[in-house]
C-alpha cells in the first residue's frame, strides 16, 4: 500500500491535471470542434509524458530531496529508485507512442518535449537559468500542442507566451525555495550564483513581463472581457508575490510564492478557457 501511495505521489497528479487542462485550453482557444479525437489523444500523451518527467526528476534528485524534501516518496523509502525509473520509462514510452495517432505538428512537439524533459532532469536542472527556460518552454508546449492538435497552432501562441514568461519567474522562485539543497549539490541556480536577493529581482522581472503583456489578447480582440477580468486577478496575485519576495527574499517566502504562482497559473488557464469569444 505504501508503494502505491508513493507511486501516486511521484506522479504529481495535480500537476498532470494542470498539464491536461493546459492542452485542452490550447485546443479550445484554437478550435476544439475541428478535431476532438486528436485533442483527446494529445491530452493523454502530454499527461503521460509530463508524468514521466515528474517521476524522473525525483529519481534524479534523491540527494537534494533528502535535504529539501525528505518526506517525498523515494527518500522516505516508499518507492525504490529502480521502481521510479521503470515508472518514468513506462510513462514516457506510452506518451510517445500514442501521439503517433495524431498529426505531424503534435508529434513533433511531444517528441521535442520528451527530449527536453529527459535533458532537464538529467542535466539542465543543475544549470540554473537554462533549466528555468526549459521548464517554461515545456509549459508553453502544453498549450501549443493543444492548438496543434486541431491544426491551428498559431491561435495558441498568446497563452503559450504568457505561460512561458510566468513559469520562468516561478522557476526562479523555486530556486530561492530550494537554495540550501541546491547549494549543497552544486546546482547553478540564480539563487546560488547570485544570492537570493538578486535572484528575486530576476524572478520579479519575468512576472512583470507577464503582467504587462497579459491584457494584450483582450486588446487585440482574441478574448472577451471575462478573460481580462481573470487576467487582472492573476496580475494582482503576481504583484503581491513580487512585493513579498522582494521584501523577504528567503527560502520560506520563495516556497510560499511559488505555490501562489501555481494557483495564479490555474486561474490564468481558466481565463483563456472561459474568455474565448462565442
N, C-alpha and C positions, 0 to 999 in steps of 0.2 A: 504493500500500500504506500509506503514511504517513497518507493521508486517511482510509482505512478504520479504521486503528488509532486515529486521533484522534477519529473519529466515535464509536467504541465507548467511548472514554474519556469523551466528553461525555455519553453515555447513562447512565453510572454504573450498570452492570448489576447490581452487588451491591446498591445501594440499591433499584433496581427490583425485584429479587428479594425484598427485605425488604418492599416495599410489597405484592407479590403474596401473600407469606406472611401479612402482617397482614390482608388481606382474607379469606384462607382461614380464619384463626383466628377472625375475627369471624363468619364463616358457620358454622364448626363449633361455636362456642360458642352459636350461636343456632338450630341445627338443620339441618345441612348436607344431610341426606337429603330435606328438603322440596322443594328446587328446585336440583339440581346444575347444570342448564343455565344458569339465571340467574346463579348464582355464578361459573361459568366465564367467562361474558361479562363480568361485572363485574370479575373479576380482570384480564383483558386490558385493559379500559377504564381501570382505575386505573393499571395498569402504563404504558400509553401516555401517559396524562395526566401522571403523575409524571415520566416521562422527558422530556416536553416542558418541564417546569419546570426540570429539571437543565440541559438544553441552553440554555434561555432565560436562566437565571441566569448561565451562563458567557458568553453573548453580551453580557449587560449589564455584567458585571464585568471586562471586559478590562483596564482601567487598574488596578484593585485587584489583579487576579491577576498583573500584571506585577511587582508588589512582593511580594505574599504567596506566589504560586504560579506563577512564570514557566515552569515545566515543563508546565503544562496545555496542552490541545490548541490553543486559539486564540492565546494569547500566544506560544507556541512556534512557531506557523506551520503546524502540522499540518493545521488546518482553518481556512478563512476565516470571517469573521463572517457573510457572506452565506449561506454553506452552513449554518452553525449555525442561522441564523434560519429557513431553509427546513425544516431538520430539526425545529425546535421547533414550527412551524406544522403540519407534517405529522402529528407525533405527537399534538398537541392535537386536531386535527380527527378523527383516527382514533378516539381515545378517546371523544370527544363523540358521534360517530355511532353506534358500536356499542352504547353504553349504552341507546339508544332501543329496543333489542330486549328490554329487561328491564322492571322495574316503576317506578312513579312515584317511590317513595322513593329508589331507586338513581339515577334520572335527576336528581332534584333535588340529591342530594349530589355527584354527579360534576360537574354544571353549576356549582354554587356553588364547588366545589373548583377548577374550571378558572379561574373569575374570580379567586379568591384567589391561585392560582399566578401568574397574569399580573400581578396587582397587587403581589404580593410582589417579583417580580423587577424590575419597572419602578419601583416607588415605595416599598413598605413596608420593604424590606430596610434602607434607609438611615435608617429611622425608629425604630431601636432596639427597644424593648420591643414596639411594635406588630408589628414584623416577627417577633419571637420568638413572640408569641402566634399569629400567622398560621401559622407553620410547625407549631407544636404542634397547632393546630386541624386542619390538613391531615393530620397524622399520626393524630389521633383519627378523622378522617373515614374513613381506610382500614379501620379496624375497624368503624365504624358502617355503612359501605356493604356490608360483608360480612353483617352482620345484616340490613340492609335487603333484600339480595338474596334472602333466604329468608323475608321478611315478618315478621321478629322483631327489629327494630332495638333494642328495649328490652333484649334479652338481651346486646347488645354494649356496653352502657353502661360496665360496670366496666373492661374492657380499654381502651376509648376514653378514659376518665377518667385512668387510670394512664399511658397513652401521652402524654396531653396534659401532665400535670404533669412527667413525666420529660423530655419534649422541650423544655419551656420552660427547664429547668435546663441542658440540653445546648446550646441555642442561646445562652444567656448565656456558657457556656464557650467556644463558638466565637468569640464577640465578644472574649473575652480572648485567644484564639489569634491572631485577625486584627487585633489592636489597631493595629499600625503602619500597615498598609494602610488600615484603616477611618479612622484619624485623618487620614491624608493626603488621603483622598477626602471627608472631612467627614461620614462616616456617624455617625449619632447613636445608637450602641450604648451600652449601660450602661457598658461598659468605657471608652469615650471620654468620656462625660458625667461619670461618677463616679470614674473611675480603676479599675484592675484589681483592687485590693484590695476596694473596696466592691462592685464587680460580682460578685466571687467569693462574697461573703456572700449576695447576691441569688440567685445560681445555686444555692448550697447550700440556701437556704430552700426552693426548689422540689423539689430532690432529697429533702429531708427530708420534705416533704409526701408524696412518692411512697413513701418508706419507711414512713411512718406508716399510710397507707391500704392498702398492698399486702396485708396479711393479711385485710382485710375480706371479700373474695369467698369465702375459705375459712370464716371465722366465720359468714357468712350462709348457708352450705351450698350455694353455687353451684358450688364446685370442690373437688376431692379433696385429700388430704394431699400428693399429688405436686405439685400446684400450690404449696402452701405451702412445700415444701422448695426448689423452684426460686426461688420469690419471695424466700426468705430469702437465697439465694445472690446474687440481684440486689441485695438490700438491703446485703449485705456489700460488694459491689463499689462501690455508690454511697457507702457510708460511708467506704471507703478513699479514693475520689476526693475526697470532701468534705474530708477531713482534709488531703490533699495540696495541694489548690488553696487552702485557707485558709492553709496554712503557706508555700506558694510560689506566690503569685498572679502568675505570669509567663506570657508568651505560650507558652513552651516547655511549661510544665505544663498550660496550657489546651489545647494541642494533644494532649498525652497523655491528658488526662482526657476530652476529647470523643470520642476513639477508644474508650476503655474503656467509656464510657457507651453507645456504639452496640453494643458487644459485650453489655453488660448488657441492652439493649433486645431483642436477639435471644433471649437466654435467657428474658426475660420473655414473648416470644411463644410460646416452647416451653412455658413454664409454663401458659399458657392452653390450649395445644393438647393437651398430654397430661394436664392436670389436670381435664378435663371428665368428670364422673361418668358411668359407663356405665349 
